[in-house]
Amino acid sequence: MGSQIERGLEEPSRIKYRQFLKEIKSVIIGNEGEKMIDKKKSNFFYAISLALQLGFLIAIPLVGFLLVGVFLDKKFESTPIFTISLVILSLIFVFFEIRYYLLPFLEKRK
């Protein structure tokens, strides 16, 4: 019970401390500088997000088609005809997915 009272007392002091730090930061670098820092952070996280999305966009279909190809080859006891053909099909599929995904970004650049 004592810890709940202590936490209740700490919260307002933390809020005041954060507000104090924000005020000092805005005085030192100004509001425009703060906006630029926030924009750079958001651009960084946006780039990371885009890279992860592209990675999954490539990896998931490729692994999925590969597993299906291996399964079909084992089921029909064939040489890796299904595996190779499905991997090639997945690469074509991934190419069109990436093209469709990146096309709006390329159009913005013009």
Backbone bond lengths (Angstrom), bond angles and torsions (degrees), N, CA, C in turn:
res aa  C-N    CA-C-N  psi(-1)  N-CA   C-N-CA  omega(-1)  CA-C   N-CA-C  phi
1 M - - - 1.447 - - 1.522 110.10 -
2 G 1.314 116.27 -37.12 1.456 119.96 179.31 1.522 111.67 -64.88
3 S 1.331 116.37 -33.28 1.459 119.57 -179.22 1.527 110.75 -68.93
4 Q 1.337 118.03 -32.75 1.455 120.38 177.46 1.521 110.45 -66.59
5 I 1.306 117.28 -38.41 1.466 120.48 178.22 1.522 109.78 -66.57
6 E 1.330 117.03 -42.21 1.461 120.26 179.47 1.530 110.53 -64.30
7 R 1.328 117.85 -41.27 1.462 120.31 178.22 1.517 110.49 -63.46
8 G 1.307 117.02 -40.15 1.457 120.72 178.37 1.517 111.43 -62.30
9 L 1.320 117.43 -33.47 1.453 120.65 178.80 1.524 111.67 -78.04
10 E 1.323 117.93 -29.06 1.453 121.03 -177.91 1.524 112.40 -74.89
11 E 1.318 118.65 -33.42 1.454 121.61 -174.59 1.531 112.92 -58.55
12 P 1.329 120.75 -51.15 1.470 118.48 179.12 1.526 112.75 -60.71
13 S 1.328 117.86 -35.64 1.455 119.25 -179.86 1.525 110.64 -68.66
14 R 1.340 118.31 -35.75 1.464 121.21 176.49 1.513 110.71 -65.43
15 I 1.322 116.56 -42.08 1.462 120.66 179.45 1.518 110.04 -63.33
16 K 1.308 117.63 -43.81 1.461 121.06 178.72 1.524 110.47 -63.81
17 Y 1.328 116.79 -39.22 1.459 120.78 -179.74 1.527 110.30 -65.86
18 R 1.329 117.92 -41.65 1.465 121.26 178.16 1.520 111.15 -65.22
19 Q 1.319 117.07 -41.29 1.462 120.09 177.47 1.522 110.37 -63.47
20 F 1.317 116.38 -40.05 1.455 121.45 178.51 1.528 110.33 -61.93
21 L 1.331 116.77 -44.39 1.463 120.31 178.97 1.529 111.65 -64.41
22 K 1.333 117.11 -39.60 1.461 120.23 177.68 1.524 111.18 -63.43
23 E 1.335 117.08 -39.54 1.458 120.49 179.54 1.528 110.71 -65.95
24 I 1.318 117.14 -42.84 1.466 120.50 178.57 1.522 109.99 -64.45
25 K 1.316 116.64 -42.18 1.457 121.23 179.51 1.524 111.02 -62.06
26 S 1.328 116.85 -42.19 1.463 119.64 179.99 1.521 111.65 -68.86
27 V 1.332 117.70 -31.19 1.463 120.37 177.18 1.529 110.05 -70.59
28 I 1.317 116.87 -42.56 1.464 120.72 -176.38 1.521 111.94 -70.93
29 I 1.322 117.48 -51.31 1.462 119.21 -175.97 1.523 113.15 -104.94
30 G 1.289 118.95 -7.83 1.445 122.33 179.11 1.511 112.13 79.40
31 N 1.320 114.97 164.89 1.463 119.38 -178.87 1.521 112.05 -67.49
32 E 1.339 117.33 -35.58 1.462 120.34 179.63 1.524 110.73 -65.97
33 G 1.309 116.74 -40.92 1.460 120.43 177.95 1.511 111.81 -64.08
34 E 1.320 115.78 -38.31 1.464 120.09 178.02 1.518 110.91 -65.23
35 K 1.327 117.01 -39.85 1.458 120.68 178.03 1.527 110.48 -65.04
36 M 1.335 117.05 -37.89 1.466 120.33 179.08 1.529 110.79 -66.22
37 I 1.314 116.93 -40.29 1.463 120.56 178.60 1.520 109.95 -63.87
38 D 1.336 116.86 -44.69 1.464 120.15 178.03 1.526 111.12 -62.49
39 K 1.345 116.94 -38.23 1.459 121.07 -179.95 1.528 110.46 -66.78
40 K 1.338 116.93 -40.61 1.461 119.93 178.51 1.521 110.87 -64.83
41 K 1.332 117.11 -40.06 1.460 120.33 177.87 1.521 110.73 -63.66
42 S 1.330 116.80 -43.45 1.457 119.55 -178.86 1.526 110.43 -68.15
43 N 1.347 118.39 -35.77 1.457 120.12 176.51 1.526 111.21 -65.23
44 F 1.325 117.13 -38.64 1.452 121.42 178.86 1.520 110.65 -63.08
45 F 1.329 117.04 -47.84 1.455 120.44 -179.27 1.528 111.22 -68.77
46 Y 1.330 117.20 -31.87 1.456 121.32 176.05 1.531 110.03 -65.16
47 A 1.327 116.49 -41.65 1.463 120.45 179.00 1.531 110.66 -66.12
48 I 1.326 116.92 -41.65 1.465 120.59 177.33 1.529 109.98 -62.18
49 S 1.320 116.65 -42.97 1.463 121.24 179.37 1.528 110.95 -62.10
50 L 1.320 116.15 -43.73 1.460 120.82 179.25 1.527 110.92 -62.90
51 A 1.332 117.32 -42.15 1.463 121.24 179.61 1.533 111.00 -64.58
52 L 1.319 117.15 -41.50 1.467 119.93 178.48 1.526 111.31 -65.69
53 Q 1.326 116.51 -40.72 1.459 119.59 179.00 1.518 111.05 -63.21
54 L 1.328 116.44 -42.21 1.457 119.57 178.84 1.528 110.94 -66.17
55 G 1.316 116.79 -38.03 1.455 120.23 178.11 1.518 111.84 -61.43
56 F 1.316 116.58 -46.28 1.458 120.05 178.43 1.529 111.17 -69.32
57 L 1.321 116.28 -33.19 1.460 120.90 178.54 1.524 110.86 -63.08
58 I 1.314 116.81 -31.41 1.461 121.24 178.37 1.527 110.97 -86.23
59 A 1.317 116.97 -45.81 1.470 121.13 -170.28 1.525 113.56 -71.24
60 I 1.315 117.74 -43.62 1.465 120.17 -173.11 1.535 112.31 -64.01
61 P 1.343 119.69 -50.50 1.474 117.25 178.23 1.528 112.81 -64.84
62 L 1.320 117.05 -37.71 1.460 120.07 -178.98 1.528 111.44 -63.09
63 V 1.323 116.91 -47.45 1.467 120.79 179.09 1.528 110.66 -67.45
64 G 1.312 116.85 -40.09 1.463 120.55 179.71 1.520 112.12 -62.19
65 F 1.325 116.94 -49.07 1.455 120.15 179.44 1.524 110.91 -65.80
66 L 1.330 117.12 -35.41 1.464 120.71 177.70 1.524 111.31 -62.88
67 L 1.318 116.61 -46.13 1.464 120.35 179.45 1.523 111.86 -64.17
68 V 1.319 116.56 -40.47 1.467 119.70 177.86 1.530 109.77 -64.67
69 G 1.323 117.41 -40.60 1.464 120.78 178.21 1.511 112.40 -62.91
70 V 1.325 117.43 -43.99 1.469 120.88 177.81 1.528 109.95 -63.40
71 F 1.318 117.25 -42.23 1.465 120.74 178.53 1.533 111.44 -60.65
72 L 1.339 116.08 -46.09 1.468 119.55 -179.57 1.530 111.50 -65.86
73 D 1.339 116.58 -38.25 1.466 119.25 177.67 1.525 111.57 -63.88
74 K 1.314 117.46 -39.52 1.468 120.38 178.51 1.531 110.80 -69.59
75 K 1.314 116.30 -38.50 1.464 120.03 -177.60 1.524 111.46 -66.99
76 F 1.324 116.54 -44.04 1.460 120.61 -177.87 1.533 112.71 -93.58
77 E 1.333 116.89 2.93 1.456 123.38 179.67 1.524 111.73 49.39
78 S 1.315 115.22 49.60 1.463 120.69 -179.19 1.526 109.65 -109.61
79 T 1.308 114.21 167.28 1.464 118.53 172.93 1.518 107.06 -66.98
80 P 1.298 118.95 174.31 1.475 118.84 -173.34 1.530 114.62 -70.99
81 I 1.317 115.58 44.39 1.463 119.46 179.01 1.524 110.07 -67.43
82 F 1.328 117.40 -48.26 1.466 120.34 -178.72 1.524 110.89 -65.25
83 T 1.319 117.03 -41.18 1.468 120.27 -178.85 1.523 110.81 -62.02
84 I 1.320 116.57 -49.37 1.470 119.97 -178.40 1.519 110.86 -65.54
85 S 1.322 117.14 -44.25 1.467 119.30 -178.18 1.528 111.27 -66.34
86 L 1.321 117.86 -39.05 1.468 119.43 179.74 1.532 111.78 -72.47
87 V 1.310 118.38 -32.23 1.468 120.10 175.80 1.532 109.77 -66.75
88 I 1.328 117.13 -42.18 1.470 120.02 176.80 1.522 110.13 -63.30
89 L 1.329 116.73 -42.28 1.471 121.13 177.32 1.527 110.97 -61.57
90 S 1.340 116.42 -40.23 1.468 119.13 179.40 1.525 111.47 -67.76
91 L 1.329 117.99 -35.44 1.467 120.04 177.14 1.522 111.35 -64.67
92 I 1.330 116.60 -39.30 1.469 120.09 175.97 1.525 110.03 -65.06
93 F 1.324 115.73 -44.35 1.462 121.55 178.45 1.531 110.91 -59.64
94 V 1.323 116.90 -44.79 1.472 121.99 -179.65 1.527 110.54 -65.45
95 F 1.323 117.50 -39.37 1.469 120.54 178.06 1.520 110.72 -57.72
96 F 1.330 116.88 -47.44 1.461 119.52 -179.58 1.522 111.98 -69.51
97 E 1.321 117.65 -34.06 1.468 120.27 176.19 1.528 111.03 -63.67
98 I 1.327 116.89 -45.42 1.464 120.78 -179.63 1.517 110.17 -65.72
99 R 1.315 116.28 -41.24 1.470 119.94 178.78 1.526 110.30 -60.89
100 Y 1.328 116.33 -45.22 1.457 120.70 179.22 1.529 111.48 -64.93
101 Y 1.340 115.78 -37.01 1.466 120.66 -177.96 1.524 111.56 -72.60
102 L 1.327 117.97 -39.59 1.464 121.30 -175.35 1.520 113.98 -90.07
103 L 1.303 118.55 -11.50 1.465 121.49 -177.78 1.533 113.28 -57.14
104 P 1.335 120.33 -43.95 1.468 119.09 176.98 1.539 113.66 -61.69
105 F 1.322 116.81 -34.61 1.466 119.80 178.52 1.524 110.90 -68.55
106 L 1.318 116.73 -38.48 1.463 120.32 179.55 1.519 111.25 -70.86
107 E 1.332 117.79 -33.56 1.461 120.57 178.16 1.526 111.27 -70.60
108 K 1.333 118.07 -33.71 1.465 121.36 177.85 1.522 110.59 -64.49
109 R 1.311 116.26 -32.22 1.459 121.84 -175.97 1.523 111.95 -67.60
110 K 1.322 118.03 -29.30 1.472 121.61 -176.78 1.464 111.43 -72.63
